[in-house]
């Protein structure tokens, strides 16, 4: 079983700043299957990044993903007010899905 | 665009069966290439994948839940459903349905990699 540990648990920043969110896997995983989501209260989670660095349709280019092996990063280059939410990483391994516990990005 | 909506009882008694249905609109569940999934989030916790079903009826379940789990699909109604038996308070969660899809990169294609879209989620509380 894969454990994904996201850090920090909460990140407090201001609009216009750069956000760096980390996702660390308990063992080496494939970048092919590393995904990021954005989740706002009362809304459906939104697909942001798949394949570690490919943006989903309609996702602004201020969102970027990187990493390999056990360490992955979601970067938001210049925070907009609508970016404050909870972010989850997810890995698909052997027909199972594992999620991190989330990073809350707050103003 | 494709939209998903969960429906079902918000309160289930311990030891009974939780039953939820997801209605898909804006696209056909039978179009192929996608796997129709359930995911839950316990209060204040992270996300847990429950399982998925293909339009043909093929299923794959989270091993931790498979002994209590059954999924089905009704292509005529464009719906898929989940039943979880012998529920306890530990099954209290927001339940989401979602479409699992994939992508191609170069000569390789990967399916069931990501979830999009998701439903809004429905809170199911297990309590007497």
Interface residues (C-beta under 8 A of the other chain):
Chain A: X32 X33 X35 X37 X42 X43 X44 X45 X46 X47 X50 X51 X54 X56 X88 X90 X92 X95 X96 X97 X98 X99 X100 X101 X102
Chain B: X4 X39 X45 X46 X47 X48 X49 X60 X62 X63 X96 X98 X103 X105 X110 X112 X113 X114 X115 X116 X117 X118 X119 X120 X121
